[in-house]
Amino acid sequence: MHPSLPPRKPARPPIKDFQVSRRSFLRRVATVAAMTGLPAWFVERQTLGAAEASKAPSPNDRPGVALIGCGGQGKGDATNAANLGDIIAVCDVDENRLEEAAVKFTVNGRKPAKYTDFRKLLERQDLHAVVNATPDHWHTLVNIAAARAGKDIYAEKPLTLTIDEGSHVIEAVRSHGVVLQTGTQQRSSQRFRLAAELVRNKRIGALKVAEVWLPAGLRDGPFAASPVPAGLNWDFWQGQTPAVPYVKQRCHTYFRYWYDYSGGTMTDWGAHHNDIAYWAIGLVAPREVEAQALSQPIAGGFTAFADYDVRYTYANGVGLHVRTTKEDDIFGDPVKDPVNAKGQHNGIRFVGSDGWIWVNRHEIKASDPALLHTPVDDEKDRLQVSRNHMGNFFDCMRSRQAPICDVETGHRSATMCHLGAIALRTGLKLAWDSETEIFVGDNALEGNRYLSRAMRAPYDYSFGG
């Protein structure tokens, strides 16, 4: 090329080739839409606007990760983390679960180090992040200790055992500059984000109420004490909670049905669906809450209410109605309310002045299909995008940006669940001040008794340094 001539622009692809590529792209969009139930316009927008997905890092860019709490959820979380980092250590107070996890995450003959005390694990200099999948009553103390040690945290939900614990976790995370991702992974689902964005952009008109259905809890008992299994440090497992004799149905899988350790399905599945309701409503917290227990716990058995009906009211008049249902229940009239005629046993229905949208992990539907399938051209409220919850955490470990479920989001979502659990335990209508995070007005004294709990020594806020 002559030196005085400008560089030649690359030739455009032939129109025919472009048309073939476009047709191929649209076929892929149509396939994804058919498989997911998402509208084609939304799939196309997500595909065209997708940021580069989290890639498997090079061997020199794989953070060291530890799993604390080696139950089924923990091993699942750590399996996802192992795609992006190296599981260099595992920790549990049950040596049997600890060994199972160590074997599972052995790679090329290299077995993760085993710890029965997370404080020792946090001393490692080659450790960059922890996956905290302990029972709910241990979430806060492990998260605070990890933050103080400068480790980033993937924290299982609910973020805290009590509302008061939230401010302590936020202070630790912010003052030590670590990244915390709450494990409410539905925010990384395109289906739930679509529902929340449509609601916030008034696709169903003015939002009237968000209706949440949760699985009913367990109502069993009484249970007898038995010897502590070999390899389990029962005192350490109980942590901040009152010391009691070992009961098999208190430990591991069943812990969430005891108020000592959790809040029943209100803080279990509720931490997921109430979080999406909170996302769509767009306000910090409800103003009022009242609840009715639909059955009573059996003496000597699980203490969390299994069946309940909880109603929240927001300052703008929007309601949040949370209730439990059995898997084979049909809630609502199957003629007037066909979305529930198939017995979908948990999910969220947003009801507005112009229709409704139903969403859960399996489907998204609307009172009029056009509410979903008509493209949105004038959105004013676009929500943060994440397509992989663990991937978003690792991305933010590198960028130091806030993940999609950061510590404040996790605290607010957990607070909604705790408010419902407190209303159930008191049986009273309660007024909530989200600025001061205390109950006010009538019944405030009774409600505020449940904002925090006494911590059994030595398992308090100083535990872990």
C-alpha positions in Angstrom: 0.0 0.0 0.0 1.3 3.5 -0.9 2.5 5.3 2.3 0.4 8.4 1.6 -2.9 6.4 1.4 -5.0 5.8 4.6 -5.2 2.3 6.0 -7.9 0.3 4.2 -11.0 -0.4 6.2 -11.8 -4.1 6.7 -14.3 -5.3 4.2 -17.9 -5.8 5.4 -19.1 -9.3 5.5 -21.4 -10.2 2.5 -25.0 -9.4 3.2 -25.9 -13.0 2.6 -23.5 -14.2 5.3 -24.8 -11.6 7.8 -28.4 -12.7 7.1 -27.4 -16.3 7.7 -25.7 -15.3 10.9 -28.7 -13.3 12.0 -31.0 -16.2 11.3 -28.8 -18.5 13.2 -28.7 -16.1 16.2 -32.5 -15.8 16.2 -32.9 -19.6 16.1 -30.7 -19.8 19.1 -32.7 -17.1 20.8 -35.9 -19.0 20.0 -34.5 -22.3 21.4 -33.4 -20.7 24.6 -36.8 -18.9 25.0 -38.6 -22.2 24.5 -36.4 -24.0 27.0 -36.6 -21.4 29.7 -40.1 -19.9 29.2 -38.5 -16.5 28.9 -39.8 -14.1 26.3 -37.7 -14.0 23.1 -37.1 -10.2 23.3 -35.7 -10.6 26.8 -33.4 -13.5 25.8 -32.2 -11.5 22.7 -31.5 -8.4 24.9 -29.6 -10.5 27.4 -27.6 -12.2 24.7 -26.7 -9.0 22.9 -25.9 -7.1 26.0 -24.2 -9.9 27.9 -20.9 -9.0 29.6 -18.1 -11.5 29.2 -18.9 -14.5 31.4 -16.7 -15.5 34.2 -14.0 -17.7 32.7 -12.1 -20.4 34.3 -9.0 -18.6 35.6 -5.4 -19.5 34.7 -3.5 -21.6 37.2 -1.8 -18.4 38.5 -5.2 -16.7 39.0 -7.1 -19.2 41.1 -7.9 -17.8 44.6 -7.5 -20.2 47.6 -10.9 -21.0 49.0 -12.0 -22.8 52.2 -15.3 -24.4 52.9 -16.6 -23.9 56.5 -19.6 -26.2 57.1 -19.5 -29.4 55.1 -23.1 -30.4 54.8 -24.9 -30.8 51.5 -25.4 -27.2 50.8 -21.8 -26.4 51.6 -20.4 -29.1 49.3 -22.7 -27.8 46.6 -21.5 -24.3 47.0 -17.9 -25.4 47.2 -18.3 -27.4 44.0 -19.4 -24.2 42.2 -16.4 -22.4 43.8 -14.0 -25.1 42.6 -14.7 -24.1 39.0 -13.1 -20.7 39.7 -10.7 -21.2 42.6 -8.9 -24.0 44.5 -10.5 -25.6 47.6 -7.4 -25.7 49.8 -9.1 -26.3 53.1 -12.3 -27.6 54.6 -13.7 -27.2 58.2 -16.5 -28.8 60.2 -17.1 -29.7 63.9 -18.3 -33.1 62.7 -15.2 -35.1 61.7 -17.3 -37.5 59.6 -18.6 -34.7 57.4 -15.1 -33.1 57.4 -13.5 -36.2 55.9 -16.2 -36.6 53.3 -15.6 -33.1 52.1 -11.8 -33.6 52.1 -12.2 -36.6 49.9 -14.7 -34.9 47.6 -12.4 -31.9 46.9 -9.2 -33.9 46.5 -7.7 -32.9 43.1 -4.8 -34.8 41.5 -4.0 -36.5 44.8 -3.9 -33.2 46.7 -6.3 -33.3 49.6 -7.5 -30.1 51.2 -6.3 -29.4 54.7 -8.8 -30.3 57.4 -9.8 -28.1 60.4 -12.3 -28.5 63.2 -11.9 -24.9 64.3 -12.5 -22.2 61.7 -10.3 -19.8 63.6 -7.2 -21.8 62.9 -8.2 -22.0 59.2 -8.5 -18.2 58.9 -4.8 -17.8 59.9 -3.7 -19.2 56.5 -2.0 -16.6 54.4 -2.8 -18.5 51.2 -6.5 -18.3 51.9 -8.4 -15.6 49.9 -12.0 -16.5 50.5 -14.4 -18.7 52.5 -17.7 -20.3 51.7 -19.7 -20.1 54.9 -22.3 -22.9 54.8 -22.6 -23.4 58.6 -26.1 -23.7 60.3 -27.8 -20.3 60.6 -26.8 -19.7 64.2 -23.1 -19.7 63.2 -23.4 -17.5 60.1 -22.7 -14.2 61.9 -19.7 -15.2 64.0 -18.0 -16.9 61.1 -18.6 -14.0 58.8 -17.3 -11.5 61.3 -14.2 -13.5 62.0 -13.5 -14.0 58.3 -13.9 -10.3 57.6 -11.5 -9.4 60.4 -9.0 -11.9 58.9 -9.4 -10.0 55.6 -11.0 -12.9 53.7 -13.8 -12.5 51.1 -17.0 -14.3 52.0 -19.7 -16.3 50.2 -22.2 -16.4 53.0 -25.2 -18.8 53.0 -28.6 -17.4 53.7 -30.1 -16.1 55.9 -27.2 -13.8 56.6 -28.0 -13.6 60.3 -29.8 -15.4 63.1 -31.3 -12.1 64.5 -31.9 -8.6 63.2 -29.4 -7.1 65.6 -26.6 -9.3 64.2 -26.9 -7.5 60.8 -25.3 -4.3 61.9 -22.4 -6.2 63.4 -21.8 -8.1 60.1 -22.1 -4.9 58.0 -19.6 -3.1 60.3 -17.1 -5.9 60.0 -17.4 -6.3 56.2 -17.2 -2.5 55.5 -14.4 -1.7 58.0 -12.2 -4.5 56.7 -12.9 -3.9 53.0 -13.9 -7.4 52.1 -16.4 -8.6 49.6 -19.4 -10.5 50.9 -21.9 -12.3 48.6 -25.1 -13.5 50.3 -26.2 -16.9 48.9 -29.7 -15.8 47.8 -28.9 -17.0 44.3 -32.3 -16.3 42.8 -31.0 -12.7 42.1 -28.7 -14.3 39.5 -31.7 -16.0 37.7 -32.9 -14.2 34.5 -36.4 -15.4 35.3 -36.6 -13.6 38.7 -34.9 -10.5 37.4 -37.3 -10.3 34.5 -40.2 -10.5 36.9 -38.8 -7.9 39.3 -37.9 -5.5 36.4 -41.4 -5.8 34.9 -43.0 -5.0 38.2 -40.7 -2.1 39.0 -41.4 -0.7 35.5 -45.2 -1.0 36.1 -45.9 -3.6 33.4 -48.7 -4.8 35.6 -49.7 -1.3 36.5 -49.6 -0.1 40.1 -48.3 -3.0 42.3 -51.0 -3.9 44.9 -49.6 -7.0 46.6 -46.8 -9.5 46.3 -48.0 -13.0 47.3 -45.4 -15.5 48.4 -46.0 -19.2 48.9 -43.5 -21.1 51.0 -43.2 -24.9 51.7 -44.7 -25.8 55.1 -42.2 -26.7 57.8 -42.0 -29.9 59.8 -44.3 -30.5 62.8 -42.9 -33.5 64.6 -42.0 -34.7 68.1 -41.4 -35.2 70.9 -37.8 -36.3 70.5 -35.6 -38.2 72.9 -32.0 -37.3 73.8 -29.3 -39.8 72.7 -25.5 -40.1 73.0 -23.4 -37.6 71.0 -22.1 -39.4 67.9 -18.4 -40.0 67.7 -16.5 -37.3 65.9 -19.1 -34.5 66.6 -18.2 -31.6 68.9 -21.7 -31.0 70.1 -20.8 -28.0 72.4 -19.0 -26.2 69.5 -21.9 -27.0 67.1 -24.4 -25.4 69.5 -22.2 -22.2 69.7 -24.0 -19.2 71.0 -27.3 -21.1 71.6 -28.3 -22.5 75.0 -26.6 -25.8 75.9 -29.0 -28.8 75.7 -28.7 -32.6 75.5 -28.0 -33.9 72.1 -31.0 -34.8 70.0 -30.5 -36.2 66.5 -33.4 -34.0 65.1 -31.7 -30.8 66.3 -28.5 -31.3 64.4 -27.5 -31.0 60.7 -30.5 -31.1 58.3 -33.1 -30.5 60.9 -31.6 -27.4 62.6 -33.8 -25.0 60.7 -36.9 -26.1 62.4 -35.8 -24.9 65.8 -35.8 -21.3 66.8 -32.6 -21.7 68.7 -30.8 -22.2 65.4 -33.0 -20.7 62.7 -36.5 -19.5 61.9 -38.2 -22.3 60.2 -39.2 -22.1 56.5 -39.7 -18.4 57.0 -36.0 -17.8 57.1 -35.1 -20.8 54.9 -37.1 -20.6 51.6 -38.4 -17.3 52.7 -34.9 -15.9 52.5 -35.1 -16.6 48.7 -38.7 -15.5 47.8 -38.9 -12.6 50.2 -35.7 -11.3 48.8 -37.2 -11.2 45.3 -40.3 -9.5 46.6 -38.1 -7.0 48.3 -36.2 -6.5 45.0 -39.4 -5.9 43.0 -41.1 -3.7 45.6 -38.0 -1.5 45.8 -38.5 -0.2 49.4 -36.1 -0.8 52.2 -38.5 -2.5 54.6 -42.2 -2.9 55.4 -43.9 -0.5 57.9 -46.1 -3.1 59.6 -46.3 -6.9 60.1 -48.8 -9.2 61.6 -49.0 -13.0 61.5 -51.1 -16.0 62.4 -49.8 -19.4 63.2 -52.0 -22.0 61.5 -50.8 -24.9 63.7 -48.9 -25.1 67.0 -45.6 -27.0 67.6 -45.7 -30.3 69.4 -44.4 -30.2 72.9 -40.8 -31.6 73.0 -40.6 -31.3 69.2 -39.6 -28.7 66.6 -40.2 -25.2 67.9 -40.5 -23.2 64.7 -44.1 -22.8 63.3 -44.7 -25.1 60.5 -47.9 -23.5 59.0 -48.5 -19.8 59.0 -49.9 -16.7 57.3 -47.9 -13.4 57.5 -48.9 -10.0 56.1 -46.7 -7.0 55.7 -47.7 -3.5 54.7 -45.3 -1.0 53.1 -45.4 2.8 53.5 -46.8 3.2 49.9 -49.7 0.8 50.7 -48.2 -2.2 48.9 -48.8 -5.5 50.7 -46.6 -8.6 51.0 -48.6 -11.8 51.9 -46.6 -14.8 52.9 -48.2 -18.2 53.5 -47.2 -21.8 53.7 -48.6 -24.6 51.5 -48.2 -28.3 51.1 -46.7 -29.5 47.8 -50.0 -31.1 46.6 -52.1 -28.1 47.6 -54.0 -26.1 45.0 -54.2 -22.5 46.2 -56.7 -20.3 44.7 -59.5 -21.0 42.3 -58.2 -23.1 39.4 -60.7 -21.4 37.0 -60.1 -17.9 38.1 -56.5 -18.5 39.0 -55.1 -21.0 36.5 -51.5 -20.3 37.3 -51.8 -22.2 40.6 -53.9 -25.0 39.3 -50.9 -27.2 38.7 -50.0 -27.3 42.4 -46.8 -25.3 42.2 -46.0 -25.3 45.9 -43.8 -22.3 46.2 -43.2 -19.0 44.3 -44.2 -15.4 44.0 -47.2 -13.8 42.4 -47.1 -10.0 41.9 -50.6 -8.6 41.6 -51.0 -5.1 40.0 -53.9 -2.9 38.8 -53.5 -4.3 35.3 -52.7 -8.0 35.9 -50.4 -10.4 37.6 -47.0 -12.1 37.1 -46.2 -15.5 38.7 -42.6 -16.7 39.0 -40.7 -19.5 40.6 -37.6 -21.5 39.8 -39.4 -23.4 37.1 -41.5 -20.9 35.2 -42.7 -17.4 34.7 -46.3 -16.7 33.7 -48.8 -13.8 33.5 -52.5 -13.1 33.5 -52.1 -12.0 29.9 -49.1 -13.5 27.9 -48.6 -10.0 26.3 -47.4 -8.7 29.7 -44.3 -10.9 29.2 -44.0 -11.1 25.5 -44.4 -7.5 24.5 -40.9 -5.9 24.4 -40.0 -3.3 26.9 -38.7 -0.2 25.2 -38.9 2.5 27.9 -37.5 0.9 31.0 -36.6 3.4 33.7 -35.5 0.9 36.3 -32.9 -1.6 35.2 -31.7 -4.0 37.9 -28.1 -5.3 38.4 -27.3 -8.2 36.2 -25.7 -11.5 37.3 -25.9 -14.8 35.4 -23.9 -16.9 37.8 -24.1 -16.2 41.5 -20.8 -17.8 42.4 -19.2 -16.3 39.3 -20.4 -12.9 40.3 -18.7 -13.3 43.7 -15.4 -14.3 42.1 -15.7 -11.4 39.6 -16.2 -9.0 42.5 -13.3 -10.5 44.4 -11.1 -9.2 41.5 -12.9 -5.9 40.7 -13.7 -5.1 44.4 -17.1 -4.0 43.3 -20.3 -4.8 45.2 -21.8 -8.2 44.3 -25.4 -8.6 43.5 -26.3 -9.7 47.0 -23.9 -7.6 49.1 -23.9 -7.4 52.9 -26.6 -4.7 53.1 -28.9 -6.6 50.7 -28.4 -9.8 52.7 -29.2 -7.9 55.9 -32.4 -6.3 54.5 -33.6 -9.6 53.1 -33.0 -11.5 56.3 -34.7 -8.7 58.3 -37.9 -9.2 56.3 -37.9 -12.9 57.3 -37.0 -12.2 60.9 -39.9 -9.6 61.1 -42.3 -12.4 60.1 -40.8 -14.9 62.6 -41.1 -12.3 65.4 -44.7 -11.5 64.5 -45.4 -15.2 64.7 -43.8 -15.7 68.0 -45.5 -12.7 69.6 -48.9 -13.1 67.9 -49.0 -9.3 67.8 -49.3 -6.6 65.1 -46.0 -4.8 65.0 -44.8 -1.4 63.6 -41.3 -1.3 62.2 -38.9 1.7 61.9 -36.4 0.8 59.3 -34.1 3.7 60.1 -33.6 2.8 63.7 -34.3 -0.9 63.2 -36.6 -1.2 66.2 -40.3 -1.7 66.7 -42.3 1.4 67.6 -45.8 2.1 68.8 -48.1 -0.4 70.3 -46.5 -3.8 71.2 -43.0 -2.4 70.6 -41.6 -3.6 73.9 -42.7 -7.2 73.2 -41.4 -7.1 69.6 -38.0 -5.6 70.6 -37.3 -8.5 72.9 -36.6 -10.6 69.8 -34.2 -8.3 68.0 -31.2 -9.9 69.7 -30.4 -13.0 71.7 -28.2 -13.7 74.7 -25.0 -15.4 73.4 -23.6 -18.4 75.4 -20.0 -17.8 76.4 -17.5 -18.0 74.9 -19.4 -17.9 71.6 -20.0 -14.1 71.3 -18.8 -11.3 69.1 -15.2 -11.6 70.4 -15.0 -15.3 69.3 -12.6 -15.6 66.5 -10.6 -12.4 67.3 
